[in-house]
Amino acid sequence: MTGDGPRAGTLEEPQVRAMFDRIASFYDVMNSVMTAGLHHRWRARAADLARVGPGGSVLDVATGTGDLAVELTRRVGTGGEVVGTDFSEEMLARARQKAAAGGLDIAFEWGNALELPYASGRFDAATVGFGARNFSDLERGLAEMTRVVRPGGRVVVLEITTPTKPPLSTFYRLWFDTVVPLIGRLTGEEEAYTYLPSSVKRFPGPHELAAAMDRAGLEDITYVLTAGGIIAIHAGTKP
Ligand SMILES: C[S@@+](CC[C@H](N)C(=O)[O-])C[C@H]1O[C@@H](n2cnc3c(N)ncnc32)[C@H](O)[C@@H]1O
């Protein structure tokens, strides 16, 4: 990154979109490499916390290549509805291919998380997986997710967080500050894989994120930390 641009981890919205457009073709492979395939387990846990059953209706915000949306279809069944929304057309294209290959009925639609193109109270739940830290305005993104959910519905945020206790905190620093940027250099996507650790570092910790969800109007907010404190899954209910 040049000295003229924004600091790593503070990219403007059009740059975030362009970055995901560029890395879309290898995003899934990189996820599996960087998490040793564990990300599917974390998504399943997030889907559980959305508490949608057969016939339910759920929106997956910043859906990317659609893995969390796919997980949600297992919960709502054929009588239910899953909509995935994102502002990167290239990520959405991969999500649509994935759904078609799996014979899954998921509507993948373009939309900005900060201005969701859906009526208030339209869904039983809204989820976001590894997307919230990319929002240029987190409070607004959370408020939008809360708005589109019906009273009694759920908002779930699955995100990477910074572990505070060794040995995980030591491993994590090594991994994020050394290995991930190296992966970036090897793939020719240095910006993306420098942005990733920076965006995690500046994202609010679990307690602060819970407070932001409270300010967004949610109640009964809980969070679980998993993977040794690297992953946080927050959930709240709309009153
Ligand atoms: C790290 S990916 C996560 C994708 C997917 N949810 C997953 O779990 O793998 C972040 C995604 O957020 C999307 N994104 C970031 N900010 C957004 C916004 N304001 N509106 C819509 N999508 C956004 C990006 O385009 C990208 O696809």
The ligand as an SDF file (V2000), in Angstrom:
LIG
                    3D

 27 29  0  0  0  0  0  0  0  0999 V2000
  -14.8490  -11.6980    4.3710 C   0  0  0  0  0  0  0  0  0  0  0  0
  -16.1990  -11.7230    3.2570 S   0  0  0  0  0  0  0  0  0  0  0  0
  -17.3720  -12.7540    4.0870 C   0  0  0  0  0  0  0  0  0  0  0  0
  -18.2770  -13.4970    3.1370 C   0  0  0  0  0  0  0  0  0  0  0  0
  -19.2050  -14.5190    3.7560 C   0  0  0  0  0  0  0  0  0  0  0  0
  -20.1980  -13.9270    4.6090 N   0  0  0  0  0  0  0  0  0  0  0  0
  -18.4590  -15.5960    4.5050 C   0  0  0  0  0  0  0  0  0  0  0  0
  -18.8660  -15.9110    5.6220 O   0  0  0  0  0  0  0  0  0  0  0  0
  -17.5030  -16.1410    3.9570 O   0  0  0  0  0  0  0  0  0  0  0  0
  -16.8930  -10.1230    3.4660 C   0  0  0  0  0  0  0  0  0  0  0  0
  -17.9980   -9.8140    2.4820 C   0  0  0  0  0  0  0  0  0  0  0  0
  -18.6400   -8.6270    2.9280 O   0  0  0  0  0  0  0  0  0  0  0  0
  -19.0420   -7.9100    1.7860 C   0  0  0  0  0  0  0  0  0  0  0  0
  -19.3170   -6.5430    2.2170 N   0  0  0  0  0  0  0  0  0  0  0  0
  -18.5120   -5.7170    2.9210 C   0  0  0  0  0  0  0  0  0  0  0  0
  -19.1240   -4.5560    3.1680 N   0  0  0  0  0  0  0  0  0  0  0  0
  -20.3560   -4.6480    2.6090 C   0  0  0  0  0  0  0  0  0  0  0  0
  -21.4590   -3.7660    2.5270 C   0  0  0  0  0  0  0  0  0  0  0  0
  -21.4290   -2.5310    3.0560 N   0  0  0  0  0  0  0  0  0  0  0  0
  -22.5680   -4.1910    1.8840 N   0  0  0  0  0  0  0  0  0  0  0  0
  -22.6180   -5.4380    1.3320 C   0  0  0  0  0  0  0  0  0  0  0  0
  -21.6100   -6.3000    1.3690 N   0  0  0  0  0  0  0  0  0  0  0  0
  -20.4860   -5.9210    2.0100 C   0  0  0  0  0  0  0  0  0  0  0  0
  -17.8780   -8.0950    0.8180 C   0  0  0  0  0  0  0  0  0  0  0  0
  -18.2340   -7.8170   -0.5060 O   0  0  0  0  0  0  0  0  0  0  0  0
  -17.5310   -9.5510    1.0670 C   0  0  0  0  0  0  0  0  0  0  0  0
  -18.2160  -10.4080    0.1770 O   0  0  0  0  0  0  0  0  0  0  0  0
  1  2  1  0
  2  3  1  0
  2 10  1  0
  3  4  1  0
  4  5  1  0
  5  6  1  0
  5  7  1  0
  7  8  2  0
  7  9  1  0
 10 11  1  0
 11 12  1  0
 11 26  1  0
 12 13  1  0
 13 14  1  0
 13 24  1  0
 14 15  1  0
 14 23  1  0
 15 16  2  0
 16 17  1  0
 17 18  1  0
 17 23  2  0
 18 19  1  0
 18 20  2  0
 20 21  1  0
 21 22  2  0
 22 23  1  0
 24 25  1  0
 24 26  1  0
 26 27  1  0
M  CHG  2   2   1   9  -1
M  END
$$$$
